[in-house]
């Protein structure tokens, strides 16, 4: 499979498929049933010039969207933080608890589903991913 | 009218304060003091001599933490005084009341120095790690200054104080009437100050109008003995309680409203609460400074802070209401008003939701605590120890990574039963803490869990334990390394390590050489029987437990701790 541009329409479509198809993740996230948005802040000095927003419903992954919508959880971070998480340099929950991945939404619920969160990130890591700008060399898969 | 040395005057003052033990190492200039203790043993005071003054200071610190009364330690001029420093510093940063007595060379040849052997500017030495210190420059002022020492140690934010006692003053004799030794209530406050009633009223209004209130309890609650008042308020309002690391045990860890420090239940509650009543804490580093991500976003969360020290009010987190006052007294004021205006409530949404989060967080550690892998997983050791000892046991934690591992499953159930020099992070405090805990609570079992690195800082105190018949069970998670530093080096220095690995030391045999029980443990199934044999020995005991070196390096929250410590530093 060719690499997919991180958080592009095709990437989200593939992520949705793989999320639905991961029984271990589905089991660990049972009862979560909520909406999430991921906002990527630009880093122009590193070649990331545009703000990106994507959203989904987890764990069902019944749909995804590429615009701003009202959701329960919003995660906000620069592109580099997402790259660190996707490449395994930074643990996603640690990114939240150290404040580099900012969360708007009920923290207790997110912290209750740590195992599910980690399994979801693992699922996304199976997608051949292409990063942009200065991060291109960290593309994988 | 009785004739007495300066040393005897000091001891008579200590007796008025019902001091039971002076911890120290004797010395020539201290002779009048130690001899006065010797002569007054039948009046209830005794001298506990250690193998190093640092241990004496740690014991005085622990005595104060467990009993609520100031601990007293002593060292002779020069090396004795300088050896006390680490233990005094650990107490100072955690607001533990102590009386530190040092001998000094004769008054006519100190300050300034005239070149006496061992002479040292001890006033300067202790000035940064005590609330107050003074040189006792006249026999006539001994009583006044000892009383001032107790007044200062116990007032406002408690802490260590220091008296420098020149040898000639200690040896000098004079006559004093019995009324030269007043009762403590005649010279210092017995109750802590109340809070401003108008501010207390505002605080109650804010608490009662909150959607999701939270009580954050710090070491000040333990120091003032306010756990019953804390429980009453929390249970009446159905409010979650997040104790700080320094307040572990203020309410039982298995109380339905209590969330362990840094656990995900606690972080969730701290982020979600709209009103926080913080009592006896200054929101230090281990509290994330009262800032996100460990707390709610600015502007969404309102803080009420109660602290006995006005200078600690608002020092880190911006406040809605700051109340200077003693934790117990102010909690009583709050409860009186709450009872009049609000009926008791059930546990609120926040407590229920965060309980589920806490359980999910803990379940992973419970699994590791049952691990049968060899070498032994550190959490298996922690869990075995906690399950073996009674709920009311005195628990001492000492070290780096093992202290982090212990956070997860080392549950604490009673106030003043958990001892850890967490703020200063001293290695080696555990064993002296345990010995003092045993002296203070001879009816309770006392155990320590620490690493081999920390054990080998203060292991000589096993001889003190044996000599005084103090049974403590010393459990060593032996990974033959300064694990916390090693992991930091591995993570930050491209895999290079330096100065962190050890030879395989037989800590159990060291214990045996000092007349204690010793046993090495290598398999998970051996832990519990070994603990039983240690207790049955009737002796101070060391279990030298070989743990999984790789697993020991990586407690899950290690990275978060390093993030806090090195915040703002440019890391590779």
Interface residues (C-beta under 8 A of the other chain):
Chain A: X91 X94 X96 X97 X98 X99 X102 X103 X106 X107 X108 X109 X111 X112 X113 X114 X115
Chain B: X264 X265 X267 X268 X269 X271 X272 X292 X293 X294 X350 X353 X354 X356 X357 X360 X361 X364 X559 X560 X563
